[in-house]
Amino acid sequence: MTNAARKDEDSFDESAIVVGKNILELVSSSMYINPLSIFREYIQNATDAVDDAVAAGLLPSIDDGLIEINLDHIDRRIVIRDNGNGLANKDFAKRMLSFGASEKRGTDARGFRGVGRLAALGYVQQLLFRSRAKGDTEVIEASWDGPIVKRMLASNNIESDLHSIVREAVTLKRLEPGGFPTHFFEVELVKPRRIANDRLLNEIEIESFVSQVCPCPFAPDFSFGEEIAALLAPYGRAGKAYKIHINGAEEPVYRPYRDQVEYSETKRASLHCLKTFEIESIDGELAAVGWLIHHDYQGAIPSAQGIRGLRGRVGNIQVGHDRLFLEVFPEDRFCSWTIGEVHILDSRVVPNGRRDEFESNTHLDNIIAYLRPIGAEVARECRVSSQKRNRLKTFELATDKIYEKLDILKQGAVSRHFAKSVKDEIAALFTEMRKAADFDLFNDEDRRTMRSQLATIEEVVNAHITKTENDIFETLPARKRATYKEIFDLIYDCSVNKVAAKSLIDRMLNRLSRP
């Protein structure tokens, strides 16, 4: 290195490093497009705090951890509190006023970028943080003034930077500990904006979001819940679930999975087969574990069910949405037919800052490659299910047509020639039904059920065909009977709706039978 070069290096002016105020706008607004992401960020921090409290012996287990979401619609306030280890008084100011300097990086904590706590700043009038750790005699509060932040961010004052905004918008207070737990952390959102159905205070939408995204337990009545929990249990935070209560509800929020898929009020499908899988990393270690539940695959699962898609999770918190792994399916539509999850264990597969996707790298590509056969398996099941439904529909339609044609024969109003053609049609329908029942993709139980139904229908038809019917024309002059039968044959033959045709002929016969 030359002396000139060394001189330039020695004269480096550190005052040239400027942290502009716009960084605050990025972390408080631009990163969190979905307002409900606020709850994910605060619950994520709460679960880390509960884990730390268990490790420190403050809580016996995570089952004793408690995360509460309380909504005050009258005063428009939201309070999210956990009984984790809390922040010590001596560390509170430093931790609350640091940006992107999380001490969690390099640990197995769920949050590690140090910006999530400001997720709500762009949506509220005031954002408050309160906490204390075991042994602290005071509760410390940090208060962010939302309007001041917005005003200073909108200002064209080039002298304004991140430090100046913090100095003007943030207030620190010491509070008396009465009424507060001995160790806790809480965030309070004051007067959140009214956004699309007032989402930030809409208990139904909040519960739906939390149940899908956050590390909630499976519902007790979900038959596969225990097996999935046992699969994930050996893998640290991927297998942990926490009690999250909204507005003091007795029951915690449960994951949305149940034993049935509800396509509509009248159309349901049962979940019947759990498949688990493991994915190796590039260097042969375990990169991910996952599960998939096969069901009847009757079509795209309604998004309101909150269960569709092959979803990605890290630390048992969802990354992105239900179409995150869309590319692993041969056809896009099959993604929304799927029920399953992939829990990422490889620390090199990292969610991006907004946690709506993963950062792209070869380790993620490796997982995608392993998932493609899973997507192909779902596609096969979807196609098989479609073929089975088509055969079953053929069987059911043929059954309806047979009874429709049998009613025509029972009516006894058609000619022998037309009656023979009806019987031939019934025979052809029976052939269709036998072929449908013998479809090789049906299981033995399905085949037995369909063949039993077929035998019952054949018995009913044969009983009528071998039965001698009374002549309904016996009260009419013999010379007119052939004419009437010819007319009735034409009505049936020319009518698209045979049920309507029979009803018409019934009325005509009733009229003809009158004296």
QUIKALIN-V843723 format. One record per backbone hydrogen bond with DSSP energy under -0.5 kcal/mol. CO is the residue of the C=O (numbers start at 0). NH is the residue of the N-H. E is the energy in kcal/mol with one decimal. If there is no record, write none. Layout:
[[CO:NH:E] [CO:NH:E]]
This chain:
[[1:5:-2.2] [2:6:-2.4] [3:7:-2.1] [4:8:-1.9] [5:9:-2.3] [6:10:-1.5] [8:11:-1.3] [11:13:-0.8] [12:15:-1.8] [13:16:-1.8] [15:17:-0.7] [17:19:-0.8] [18:161:-1.8] [19:22:-1.1] [20:23:-1.6] [20:24:-0.9] [21:25:-2.0] [22:26:-1.9] [23:27:-1.6] [24:28:-1.7] [24:29:-1.6] [25:30:-1.8] [27:121:-1.2] [28:31:-1.0] [30:32:-0.6] [32:34:-0.7] [33:36:-2.2] [34:37:-1.9] [35:38:-1.2] [35:39:-1.0] [36:40:-2.3] [37:41:-2.1] [38:42:-2.5] [39:43:-2.6] [40:44:-1.8] [41:45:-1.9] [42:46:-2.6] [43:47:-1.7] [44:48:-2.0] [45:49:-2.3] [46:50:-2.4] [47:51:-2.2] [48:52:-2.1] [48:84:-1.4] [49:53:-2.1] [50:54:-2.5] [51:55:-1.9] [52:57:-2.3] [52:58:-1.3] [53:56:-1.2] [60:63:-1.8] [61:64:-1.2] [65:82:-1.3] [66:244:-2.6] [67:69:-0.5] [67:80:-2.2] [68:246:-3.4] [69:78:-2.4] [70:72:-0.7] [71:75:-0.9] [71:76:-1.9] [75:190:-3.3] [76:71:-3.1] [77:188:-3.1] [78:69:-2.8] [78:80:-0.5] [79:186:-2.1] [80:67:-3.1] [81:184:-1.6] [84:133:-0.5] [87:90:-1.2] [87:91:-1.4] [88:92:-0.6] [90:94:-2.4] [91:95:-2.8] [92:96:-1.9] [94:97:-0.7] [101:104:-0.8] [103:106:-2.6] [113:99:-1.5] [114:117:-1.6] [115:118:-2.0] [117:120:-1.4] [119:122:-2.3] [119:123:-0.7] [120:123:-0.5] [122:192:-2.7] [124:145:-2.4] [124:146:-0.7] [125:189:-2.7] [126:143:-3.3] [127:187:-2.7] [128:141:-2.7] [129:185:-2.6] [130:139:-2.0] [131:183:-1.9] [132:135:-2.2] [136:176:-0.6] [138:174:-4.1] [139:130:-1.5] [140:172:-2.7] [141:128:-2.6] [142:170:-2.2] [143:126:-2.2] [143:145:-0.8] [144:148:-2.0] [145:149:-2.5] [146:150:-2.5] [147:151:-2.6] [148:152:-2.2] [149:153:-2.0] [150:154:-0.9] [155:157:-0.6] [156:159:-1.2] [159:20:-0.6] [160:164:-1.9] [161:165:-2.3] [162:166:-2.4] [163:167:-1.7] [164:168:-3.0] [165:169:-1.9] [168:144:-1.8] [170:142:-2.8] [172:140:-2.8] [172:174:-0.5] [174:138:-2.2] [176:179:-2.3] [183:86:-0.6] [183:131:-1.5] [184:81:-2.4] [185:129:-2.5] [186:79:-2.6] [187:127:-2.5] [187:189:-0.6] [188:77:-2.0] [188:190:-0.5] [189:124:-2.1] [189:125:-1.3] [192:194:-1.0] [194:198:-2.9] [197:200:-1.9] [198:201:-1.1] [200:202:-0.9] [201:205:-2.6] [202:206:-2.5] [203:207:-2.2] [204:208:-2.4] [205:209:-3.0] [206:210:-2.6] [207:211:-1.4] [208:212:-2.6] [209:213:-2.0] [212:317:-2.7] [213:215:-2.3] [214:241:-2.8] [216:254:-2.6] [218:221:-2.0] [220:222:-0.8] [221:224:-1.8] [223:227:-2.3] [224:228:-2.6] [225:229:-2.3] [226:230:-1.7] [227:231:-1.9] [228:232:-1.8] [229:233:-0.5] [231:234:-2.2] [234:237:-1.8] [235:238:-1.7] [236:239:-1.1] [241:243:-0.7] [242:66:-2.2] [242:244:-0.5] [243:252:-2.8] [244:68:-2.9] [244:246:-0.5] [245:248:-1.4] [252:216:-0.5] [258:270:-2.4] [259:261:-0.5] [260:262:-0.8] [260:268:-2.2] [265:267:-0.6] [266:262:-1.8] [266:263:-1.8] [268:260:-3.3] [272:293:-3.2] [274:291:-2.8] [276:289:-2.4] [278:286:-3.2] [278:287:-1.5] [280:283:-1.8] [284:280:-3.9] [284:286:-0.6] [286:344:-3.1] [286:345:-2.0] [287:278:-2.9] [288:342:-3.3] [289:276:-2.2] [290:340:-2.0] [291:274:-3.5] [291:293:-0.6] [293:271:-2.3] [293:272:-1.4] [301:304:-1.7] [302:305:-1.7] [308:310:-0.9] [308:339:-1.4] [309:324:-0.7] [310:341:-3.1] [311:318:-2.9] [312:343:-2.8] [313:316:-1.4] [316:313:-2.5] [318:311:-0.6] [320:323:-1.4] [321:309:-0.5] [322:325:-1.6] [324:327:-1.8] [325:328:-1.7] [330:333:-1.4] [331:334:-1.8] [331:335:-0.5] [332:335:-0.8] [333:336:-1.0] [334:308:-0.5] [334:337:-1.2] [335:300:-2.9] [337:308:-2.5] [338:292:-2.5] [339:310:-2.3] [340:290:-2.0] [341:312:-2.5] [341:343:-0.7] [342:288:-1.9] [343:314:-0.5] [344:346:-0.6] [345:348:-2.1] [347:349:-0.8] [349:358:-3.3] [351:354:-1.2] [354:319:-2.6] [356:351:-2.9] [360:364:-2.0] [361:365:-1.9] [362:366:-1.4] [363:367:-2.5] [364:368:-2.3] [365:369:-1.8] [366:370:-1.7] [367:371:-1.1] [368:372:-0.5] [370:374:-2.3] [371:375:-2.4] [372:376:-2.2] [373:377:-2.2] [374:378:-2.2] [375:379:-2.3] [376:380:-2.4] [377:381:-2.6] [378:382:-2.4] [379:383:-2.8] [380:384:-2.7] [381:385:-2.2] [382:386:-2.4] [383:387:-2.7] [384:388:-2.6] [385:389:-2.1] [386:390:-2.2] [387:391:-2.6] [388:392:-2.6] [389:393:-2.3] [390:394:-2.3] [391:395:-2.5] [392:396:-2.9] [393:397:-2.3] [394:398:-2.0] [395:399:-2.1] [396:400:-2.4] [397:401:-2.4] [398:402:-2.1] [399:403:-2.0] [400:404:-2.6] [401:405:-2.6] [402:406:-1.8] [403:407:-1.1] [404:408:-1.9] [405:409:-2.7] [406:410:-1.7] [407:411:-1.0] [407:412:-0.6] [408:411:-0.6] [414:418:-2.7] [415:419:-2.3] [416:420:-1.7] [417:421:-2.1] [418:422:-2.3] [419:423:-2.3] [420:424:-2.1] [421:425:-2.2] [422:426:-2.2] [423:427:-2.1] [424:428:-2.1] [425:429:-2.1] [426:430:-1.7] [427:431:-1.9] [428:432:-2.2] [429:433:-2.3] [430:434:-2.2] [431:435:-2.3] [432:436:-2.5] [433:437:-1.5] [435:438:-1.3] [438:441:-1.7] [442:446:-2.3] [443:447:-2.5] [444:448:-2.3] [445:449:-2.4] [446:450:-2.8] [447:451:-2.1] [448:452:-2.0] [449:453:-2.4] [450:454:-2.4] [451:455:-1.9] [452:456:-2.1] [453:457:-2.5] [454:458:-2.0] [455:459:-1.9] [456:460:-2.4] [457:461:-2.8] [458:462:-1.9] [459:463:-1.5] [460:464:-2.5] [461:465:-2.1] [463:466:-1.2] [466:468:-0.6] [469:471:-0.8] [470:473:-1.5] [472:475:-2.2] [476:479:-1.6] [476:480:-0.8] [477:480:-0.6] [477:481:-0.6] [479:483:-2.4] [480:484:-2.4] [481:485:-2.1] [482:486:-2.4] [483:487:-2.9] [484:488:-2.5] [485:489:-2.0] [486:490:-2.4] [487:491:-2.4] [488:492:-2.8] [489:493:-2.5] [490:494:-1.0] [495:497:-0.8] [496:500:-2.0] [497:501:-2.4] [498:502:-2.1] [499:503:-2.2] [500:504:-2.4] [501:505:-2.7] [502:506:-1.8] [503:507:-2.1] [504:508:-2.8] [505:509:-2.2] [506:510:-2.1] [507:511:-2.5] [508:512:-1.8] [510:513:-0.9]]
